[in-house]
Amino acid sequence: MAGWRSHRNIAARLRNLPAWYRRNRVLAWICVVIAVNQLGFGSIVPVVPLYAAAFGVSQALIGLTIAVYGLARFTASVPAGWLADRAGRRWSLATGGAITVVGNLICGLAPTYEVFLLGRFVAGSGAAMVLTSGQVILADITTAETRGRTMALYMSVFLFAVGIGPLPGGILADLGGLAFPFFAYAAFGSVVALLALWRVPETRPALPARATGEAKQLQYFGQIGSVLRRRPFLLVSLLSFASFFARTGALFNLVPVRAQQSIGLDPAQIGLGLALISVLALLGAYPSGVLVDTFGRKAVIVPSTLLSGAGLVSFALAPNYTWFLIACLLWALASGISGAAPAAYAADIAPRGMNAAAMSTYRMLADSGYVIGPALLGWLSDLAGTTTALTCTAALVVTTGVLFGLFAPETYRRRASREAASAHEQTRIVETPPDD
């Protein structure tokens, strides 16, 4: 009987899909776009270091191919927001897809390491434009009442695509060589560009109808200056910087080294722990959005940040595999709980009419942690050891969480917003249909 009811519930949900799509057309297509883009990105993750090593370069230069991708994301985020404001969100997305095509073709055809490095920078710029434009669109289509769940759904798609991408990427590399996944990512980039132009509705608001007086008076870079003068924006950007700094510099670089050298774990054991993080973070993404929309942004952000610090300390002190897995569990819980809460907070405090300026600047500041983290923590690890470097990272993360908790105002309280929520359908906007 229970099985029959379950089948009936599934059938009812399937019948409701067309109505959901009509209400959430923008969200549906931006999730498709980001899934395609991140599937392509995930497919090259296992081959980038191997491809770079094939040029006969040092380990440091192999690492540079990762860092330059982050540098490109850092430098391209603000221009992506500018283009989204000037030409529209769809054109910014499509341009990012086109640049992704060019960058990955350069990588796949590179005759030398230097050309490959150039291709990585170009591809990173395209990725930044796609990701930044996606977050701007989400800020456009959501209200404070729905923002957490909407961004959490987007984040779930993002994490799933990145997580599954290495599997087809590895298969393609086995079948066609190490360059093949780059050509596949170029093909995915072309699909992103086409979907952006022909399926994603334009969400850029008409300035006179939606913007505040300040947004009307300021040009794009003036809007960035206005956003940077807001203390809550700086606090959430600092918190996201610390998160990116810890993820790329500590989790991806130092944790595997310490696990192998200090605990004696083999690559399979380390990989299992890191895979556990990805799976649990994916499972927690949407529940995180519900928590954010129910209890407010700070009630989720502050505890998850402190939990991240506890996870880093556990990685630094773990004496055996059991404690290593406990550290992975703590980090996974923190990642799952936090989810898209910081991005939702940044979108909340963006002045009306300044979504592109606010979200692109937020991504730029967060991505700076992607660039600085691996280099700085690698240097600190060489100087004082991985345990010290991980402990210092934990201190940075906890400090940003405490500062945010003390000085950042709450941007959404459900009780105060119930009347406003009744006036809006979930993630519903007045859409401008794409050109056919």
C-alpha positions as a printed NumPy array, in Angstrom:
array([[  0.   ,   0.   ,   0.   ],
       [  2.825,   2.36 ,   0.908],
       [  4.532,   1.585,  -2.394],
       [  1.328,   2.401,  -4.307],
       [  1.048,   5.757,  -2.534],
       [  4.667,   6.508,  -3.35 ],
       [  4.051,   5.826,  -7.043],
       [  0.971,   8.064,  -6.966],
       [  2.981,  10.889,  -5.371],
       [  5.667,  10.615,  -8.041],
       [  3.051,  10.632, -10.801],
       [  1.396,  13.711,  -9.293],
       [  4.716,  15.545,  -9.191],
       [  5.417,  14.667, -12.806],
       [  2.011,  16.057, -13.806],
       [  2.862,  19.296, -12.   ],
       [  6.151,  19.772, -13.868],
       [  4.662,  21.817, -16.765],
       [  3.071,  24.251, -14.313],
       [  6.338,  24.512, -12.355],
       [  8.21 ,  25.219, -15.589],
       [  5.822,  28.012, -16.551],
       [  6.353,  29.66 , -13.165],
       [ 10.119,  29.093, -13.101],
       [ 11.219,  29.211, -16.727],
       [ 14.288,  31.342, -16.048],
       [ 15.418,  29.179, -13.146],
       [ 14.924,  25.997, -15.181],
       [ 17.047,  27.198, -18.084],
       [ 19.793,  28.761, -15.963],
       [ 20.091,  25.42 , -14.156],
       [ 20.405,  23.651, -17.514],
       [ 23.071,  26.141, -18.615],
       [ 25.091,  25.796, -15.424],
       [ 24.796,  22.004, -15.538],
       [ 26.221,  21.925, -19.07 ],
       [ 28.997,  24.368, -18.186],
       [ 30.06 ,  22.625, -14.976],
       [ 29.859,  19.178, -16.535],
       [ 32.433,  20.423, -19.024],
       [ 34.563,  21.909, -16.258],
       [ 34.398,  18.728, -14.214],
       [ 35.446,  16.657, -17.216],
       [ 38.86 ,  18.37 , -17.405],
       [ 39.619,  18.289, -13.656],
       [ 41.433,  14.922, -13.708],
       [ 43.444,  15.662, -16.861],
       [ 44.728,  19.233, -16.342],
       [ 47.781,  18.257, -14.238],
       [ 48.496,  15.237, -16.447],
       [ 48.249,  17.325, -19.61 ],
       [ 50.572,  19.974, -18.138],
       [ 53.044,  17.302, -17.002],
       [ 53.184,  15.972, -20.577],
       [ 55.035,  19.172, -21.524],
       [ 57.861,  18.122, -19.182],
       [ 57.518,  21.031, -16.748],
       [ 58.097,  21.161, -12.986],
       [ 55.485,  20.554, -10.312],
       [ 55.387,  24.287,  -9.603],
       [ 54.502,  25.043, -13.229],
       [ 51.867,  22.319, -13.157],
       [ 50.345,  24.08 , -10.155],
       [ 50.469,  27.365, -12.048],
       [ 47.956,  25.996, -14.566],
       [ 45.466,  25.75 , -11.683],
       [ 46.322,  29.15 , -10.209],
       [ 46.074,  30.99 , -13.538],
       [ 42.524,  29.702, -13.952],
       [ 41.624,  31.267, -10.623],
       [ 43.402,  34.487, -11.59 ],
       [ 41.309,  34.667, -14.75 ],
       [ 38.111,  34.199, -12.743],
       [ 39.215,  36.999, -10.431],
       [ 39.962,  39.459, -13.238],
       [ 36.922,  38.665, -15.403],
       [ 34.138,  38.83 , -12.798],
       [ 33.694,  42.616, -12.808],
       [ 33.818,  42.93 , -16.629],
       [ 31.195,  40.161, -16.757],
       [ 28.904,  42.227, -14.555],
       [ 29.518,  45.315, -16.687],
       [ 28.553,  43.416, -19.844],
       [ 25.474,  41.997, -18.103],
       [ 24.372,  45.552, -17.306],
       [ 25.178,  47.021, -20.721],
       [ 24.188,  44.26 , -23.156],
       [ 21.942,  42.113, -20.987],
       [ 22.297,  38.939, -18.967],
       [ 21.824,  36.606, -21.936],
       [ 24.63 ,  38.222, -23.906],
       [ 26.991,  38.043, -20.944],
       [ 26.201,  34.34 , -20.549],
       [ 26.621,  33.709, -24.273],
       [ 29.906,  35.618, -24.395],
       [ 31.196,  33.53 , -21.507],
       [ 30.261,  30.362, -23.366],
       [ 32.013,  31.567, -26.531],
       [ 35.188,  32.484, -24.619],
       [ 35.077,  29.052, -22.981],
       [ 35.066,  27.491, -26.453],
       [ 38.109,  29.504, -27.543],
       [ 40.058,  28.862, -24.341],
       [ 39.574,  25.114, -24.372],
       [ 40.363,  24.818, -28.069],
       [ 43.644,  26.612, -27.36 ],
       [ 44.314,  24.14 , -24.532],
       [ 43.515,  21.09 , -26.63 ],
       [ 45.657,  22.247, -29.559],
       [ 48.51 ,  23.76 , -27.505],
       [ 51.943,  22.887, -28.927],
       [ 53.816,  24.249, -25.882],
       [ 53.279,  24.758, -22.169],
       [ 53.11 ,  28.537, -22.612],
       [ 50.248,  28.253, -25.103],
       [ 48.463,  25.838, -22.771],
       [ 48.812,  28.359, -19.929],
       [ 47.32 ,  31.058, -22.167],
       [ 44.415,  28.765, -22.999],
       [ 43.779,  28.143, -19.307],
       [ 43.584,  31.891, -18.657],
       [ 41.166,  32.418, -21.551],
       [ 39.009,  29.475, -20.443],
       [ 38.977,  30.778, -16.871],
       [ 37.756,  34.15 , -18.117],
       [ 34.884,  32.459, -19.93 ],
       [ 33.993,  30.458, -16.833],
       [ 33.926,  33.641, -14.749],
       [ 31.491,  35.275, -17.158],
       [ 29.142,  32.287, -17.08 ],
       [ 29.209,  31.92 , -13.293],
       [ 28.902,  35.642, -12.582],
       [ 26.06 ,  36.084, -15.068],
       [ 24.275,  33.125, -13.518],
       [ 24.406,  34.673, -10.058],
       [ 23.243,  38.036, -11.407],
       [ 20.244,  36.322, -13.019],
       [ 19.407,  34.574,  -9.749],
       [ 19.529,  37.914,  -7.938],
       [ 17.2  ,  39.353, -10.607],
       [ 14.55 ,  36.648, -10.399],
       [ 14.343,  36.091,  -6.65 ],
       [ 12.828,  37.907,  -3.725],
       [ 14.173,  37.772,  -0.18 ],
       [ 11.506,  35.181,   0.628],
       [ 12.607,  32.698,  -2.059],
       [ 16.278,  33.51 ,  -2.563],
       [ 17.748,  30.859,  -0.286],
       [ 15.84 ,  27.934,  -1.809],
       [ 16.331,  29.143,  -5.371],
       [ 20.079,  29.595,  -4.986],
       [ 20.262,  26.26 ,  -3.156],
       [ 18.59 ,  24.487,  -6.095],
       [ 21.081,  26.154,  -8.429],
       [ 23.936,  25.109,  -6.128],
       [ 22.694,  21.506,  -6.096],
       [ 22.796,  21.374,  -9.89 ],
       [ 26.233,  23.024,  -9.849],
       [ 27.686,  20.525,  -7.356],
       [ 26.179,  17.495,  -9.08 ],
       [ 27.548,  18.489, -12.492],
       [ 31.041,  19.21 , -11.146],
       [ 31.014,  16.005,  -9.125],
       [ 29.967,  13.732, -11.982],
       [ 32.12 ,  15.483, -14.617],
       [ 35.432,  13.711, -13.868],
       [ 33.868,  10.346, -14.773],
       [ 33.125,  11.131, -18.455],
       [ 36.297,  13.23 , -18.553],
       [ 38.431,  10.264, -17.552],
       [ 36.658,   8.003, -20.046],
       [ 37.185,  10.526, -22.855],
       [ 40.878,  10.821, -21.966],
       [ 41.252,   7.038, -22.097],
       [ 39.477,   6.834, -25.451],
       [ 40.912,   9.851, -27.258],
       [ 43.931,  11.077, -25.314],
       [ 44.464,  13.83 , -22.748],
       [ 43.414,  16.601, -25.157],
       [ 39.989,  15.076, -25.835],
       [ 38.256,  16.4  , -22.657],
       [ 39.265,  19.955, -23.606],
       [ 37.541,  19.57 , -26.964],
       [ 34.498,  18.198, -25.142],
       [ 34.487,  21.236, -22.834],
       [ 34.673,  23.473, -25.912],
       [ 31.58 ,  21.704, -27.266],
       [ 29.809,  22.218, -23.94 ],
       [ 30.755,  25.905, -24.088],
       [ 29.089,  26.253, -27.479],
       [ 25.919,  24.674, -26.055],
       [ 26.021,  27.212, -23.197],
       [ 26.241,  30.087, -25.686],
       [ 23.355,  28.767, -27.796],
       [ 21.109,  28.114, -24.802],
       [ 21.858,  31.568, -23.406],
       [ 20.744,  33.276, -26.612],
       [ 17.773,  31.118, -27.563],
       [ 16.362,  29.736, -24.325],
       [ 17.312,  31.874, -21.311],
       [ 14.877,  34.809, -20.941],
       [ 16.365,  38.263, -20.4  ],
       [ 16.072,  39.355, -16.754],
       [ 17.815,  42.728, -16.796],
       [ 15.322,  45.152, -15.217],
       [ 14.351,  48.403, -16.881],
       [ 16.349,  51.034, -14.997],
       [ 13.637,  53.654, -14.54 ],
       [ 11.162,  51.113, -13.195],
       [ 13.394,  49.152, -10.86 ],
       [ 16.446,  51.165,  -9.893],
       [ 16.885,  53.387,  -6.893],
       [ 17.853,  57.016,  -7.393],
       [ 21.45 ,  56.137,  -6.564],
       [ 21.567,  53.414,  -9.232],
       [ 20.164,  55.788, -11.844],
       [ 22.811,  58.398, -11.132],
       [ 25.862,  56.115, -10.949],
       [ 27.583,  54.385, -13.834],
       [ 28.594,  50.74 , -13.396],
       [ 31.987,  51.352, -11.777],
       [ 30.457,  54.04 ,  -9.593],
       [ 27.936,  51.434,  -8.449],
       [ 30.828,  49.132,  -7.509],
       [ 32.282,  51.911,  -5.371],
       [ 28.915,  52.4  ,  -3.704],
       [ 28.615,  48.686,  -2.953],
       [ 32.149,  48.522,  -1.534],
       [ 31.325,  51.283,   0.937],
       [ 28.663,  49.11 ,   2.571],
       [ 29.954,  47.308,   5.657],
       [ 27.612,  44.281,   5.366],
       [ 28.778,  43.69 ,   1.792],
       [ 32.439,  43.823,   2.816],
       [ 31.809,  41.428,   5.704],
       [ 30.075,  38.78 ,   3.58 ],
       [ 32.731,  39.167,   0.867],
       [ 35.488,  38.71 ,   3.473],
       [ 33.724,  35.603,   4.745],
       [ 33.472,  34.157,   1.22 ],
       [ 37.113,  35.047,   0.569],
       [ 38.084,  33.019,   3.636],
       [ 35.915,  30.122,   2.454],
       [ 37.516,  30.044,  -1.011],
       [ 40.969,  30.541,   0.563],
       [ 40.421,  27.542,   2.84 ],
       [ 38.875,  25.31 ,   0.18 ],
       [ 41.517,  25.734,  -2.515],
       [ 44.525,  26.431,  -0.313],
       [ 43.869,  24.034,   2.564],
       [ 41.37 ,  21.349,   1.555],
       [ 42.612,  20.785,  -1.996],
       [ 46.349,  21.344,  -1.394],
       [ 47.411,  20.799,   2.227],
       [ 44.93 ,  18.236,   3.519],
       [ 45.925,  15.466,   1.047],
       [ 49.624,  16.11 ,   1.755],
       [ 49.213,  15.925,   5.53 ],
       [ 46.957,  12.876,   5.259],
       [ 49.628,  11.033,   3.314],
       [ 52.763,  12.23 ,   5.1  ],
       [ 51.58 ,  12.463,   8.719],
       [ 48.836,   9.83 ,   8.928],
       [ 50.091,   7.445,   6.242],
       [ 46.893,   7.292,   4.206],
       [ 46.927,   6.026,   0.634],
       [ 45.321,   7.921,  -2.276],
       [ 42.195,   5.732,  -2.193],
       [ 41.561,   6.535,   1.482],
       [ 42.107,  10.249,   0.9  ],
       [ 39.865,  10.178,  -2.16 ],
       [ 37.085,   8.452,  -0.212],
       [ 37.151,  11.178,   2.439],
       [ 37.066,  13.995,  -0.099],
       [ 34.297,  12.242,  -2.051],
       [ 32.309,  12.032,   1.192],
       [ 32.551,  15.815,   1.45 ],
       [ 31.149,  16.289,  -2.056],
       [ 28.255,  13.856,  -1.566],
       [ 27.152,  15.257,   1.796],
       [ 27.484,  18.854,   0.597],
       [ 25.254,  18.007,  -2.367],
       [ 22.655,  16.361,  -0.129],
       [ 22.641,  19.349,   2.202],
       [ 22.402,  22.084,  -0.428],
       [ 18.614,  22.341,  -0.757],
       [ 17.826,  21.849,   2.967],
       [ 20.272,  24.695,   3.547],
       [ 18.162,  26.919,   1.319],
       [ 15.058,  26.062,   3.331],
       [ 16.884,  26.954,   6.557],
       [ 18.077,  30.251,   5.079],
       [ 14.558,  31.218,   4.003],
       [ 13.078,  30.13 ,   7.343],
       [ 15.498,  31.333,  10.017],
       [ 17.441,  34.043,   8.208],
       [ 20.885,  34.268,   6.631],
       [ 23.021,  34.808,   9.745],
       [ 21.465,  31.891,  11.603],
       [ 22.921,  29.624,   8.912],
       [ 26.118,  31.449,   7.922],
       [ 27.668,  31.928,  11.371],
       [ 27.31 ,  28.342,  12.701],
       [ 28.461,  26.824,   9.407],
       [ 31.542,  29.063,   9.357],
       [ 32.48 ,  28.062,  12.91 ],
       [ 31.929,  24.414,  11.944],
       [ 34.313,  24.897,   8.996],
       [ 36.944,  26.135,  11.436],
       [ 36.408,  23.052,  13.597],
       [ 36.837,  20.861,  10.53 ],
       [ 40.139,  22.529,   9.637],
       [ 41.476,  22.084,  13.179],
       [ 40.452,  18.424,  13.007],
       [ 42.355,  18.025,   9.736],
       [ 45.395,  19.669,  11.35 ],
       [ 45.389,  17.381,  14.403],
       [ 43.917,  14.123,  13.046],
       [ 46.113,  11.226,  14.27 ],
       [ 44.473,   8.429,  12.259],
       [ 42.024,   7.608,   9.48 ],
       [ 38.993,   7.677,  11.766],
       [ 39.715,  11.246,  12.817],
       [ 40.424,  12.167,   9.208],
       [ 36.938,  10.959,   8.267],
       [ 35.458,  12.885,  11.209],
       [ 37.202,  16.021,   9.907],
       [ 35.746,  15.336,   6.45 ],
       [ 32.295,  14.961,   8.013],
       [ 32.609,  18.285,   9.867],
       [ 33.697,  20.092,   6.701],
       [ 30.911,  18.434,   4.683],
       [ 28.278,  19.472,   7.23 ],
       [ 29.602,  23.022,   7.184],
       [ 29.561,  23.151,   3.379],
       [ 26.093,  21.646,   3.195],
       [ 24.615,  23.94 ,   5.84 ],
       [ 26.186,  27.076,   4.394],
       [ 25.261,  26.282,   0.788],
       [ 24.289,  29.416,  -1.079],
       [ 23.603,  31.475,   2.071],
       [ 26.482,  33.974,   1.579],
       [ 25.467,  34.62 ,  -2.042],
       [ 21.853,  35.078,  -0.931],
       [ 23.026,  37.605,   1.663],
       [ 25.06 ,  39.505,  -0.952],
       [ 22.02 ,  39.629,  -3.244],
       [ 19.822,  40.814,  -0.357],
       [ 21.968,  43.876,   0.292],
       [ 22.457,  44.804,  -3.367],
       [ 20.684,  48.139,  -3.968],
       [ 17.844,  47.86 ,  -6.454],
       [ 19.222,  48.249,  -9.95 ],
       [ 22.759,  47.23 ,  -8.876],
       [ 22.524,  43.432,  -9.012],
       [ 25.216,  43.112, -11.691],
       [ 27.654,  45.424,  -9.895],
       [ 27.069,  43.787,  -6.513],
       [ 27.219,  40.13 ,  -7.56 ],
       [ 30.207,  40.549,  -9.887],
       [ 32.161,  42.377,  -7.173],
       [ 31.178,  39.723,  -4.644],
       [ 32.467,  36.976,  -6.96 ],
       [ 35.683,  38.892,  -7.638],
       [ 36.461,  39.288,  -3.938],
       [ 35.575,  35.658,  -3.211],
       [ 37.659,  34.402,  -6.148],
       [ 40.692,  36.285,  -4.83 ],
       [ 40.829,  33.577,  -2.158],
       [ 41.018,  31.026,  -4.997],
       [ 44.175,  32.789,  -6.221],
       [ 45.877,  33.685,  -2.94 ],
       [ 45.081,  30.57 ,  -0.891],
       [ 47.175,  27.894,  -2.643],
       [ 50.268,  30.096,  -2.997],
       [ 50.226,  31.622,   0.494],
       [ 49.401,  28.411,   2.332],
       [ 51.959,  26.493,   0.289],
       [ 54.601,  29.012,   1.363],
       [ 53.463,  28.875,   5.008],
       [ 53.481,  25.078,   4.932],
       [ 57.065,  25.04 ,   3.664],
       [ 58.022,  27.533,   6.363],
       [ 56.201,  26.144,   9.413],
       [ 54.577,  22.84 ,   8.414],
       [ 51.127,  21.783,   7.247],
       [ 49.689,  21.587,  10.772],
       [ 50.531,  25.238,  11.416],
       [ 49.203,  26.301,   8.016],
       [ 45.904,  24.474,   8.586],
       [ 45.549,  25.921,  12.09 ],
       [ 46.155,  29.455,  10.805],
       [ 43.533,  28.894,   8.112],
       [ 41.062,  27.746,  10.756],
       [ 41.775,  30.913,  12.739],
       [ 41.102,  33.042,   9.644],
       [ 37.805,  31.282,   8.923],
       [ 36.587,  31.506,  12.528],
       [ 37.599,  35.172,  12.776],
       [ 35.594,  36.091,   9.683],
       [ 32.611,  34.175,  11.056],
       [ 32.788,  35.982,  14.4  ],
       [ 33.145,  39.385,  12.724],
       [ 30.17 ,  38.625,  10.5  ],
       [ 28.116,  37.481,  13.47 ],
       [ 28.92 ,  40.603,  15.494],
       [ 28.723,  43.349,  12.896],
       [ 26.641,  42.179,   9.908],
       [ 22.902,  42.906,  10.143],
       [ 20.334,  40.237,   9.343],
       [ 18.849,  40.879,   5.896],
       [ 15.774,  38.665,   6.062],
       [ 13.346,  37.652,   8.78 ],
       [ 10.462,  35.445,   7.739],
       [  7.9  ,  36.981,  10.089],
       [  8.561,  40.5  ,   8.84 ],
       [  8.329,  39.361,   5.241],
       [  5.138,  37.275,   5.239],
       [  3.   ,  40.033,   3.784],
       [  5.536,  40.672,   1.029],
       [  5.815,  36.955,   0.325],
       [  2.105,  36.644,  -0.37 ],
       [  2.475,  39.164,  -3.197],
       [  5.073,  37.101,  -5.06 ],
       [  5.12 ,  33.662,  -6.597],
       [  8.297,  31.693,  -6.077],
       [ 11.097,  32.933,  -8.332],
       [  8.493,  34.554, -10.613],
       [  9.539,  37.549, -12.71 ],
       [  8.131,  39.472, -15.611],
       [ 10.101,  37.829, -18.381],
       [ 11.239,  39.193, -21.699],
       [ 11.047,  36.189, -24.046],
       [ 14.184,  35.324, -25.992],
       [ 14.377,  36.214, -29.634],
       [ 13.313,  33.322, -31.83 ]])
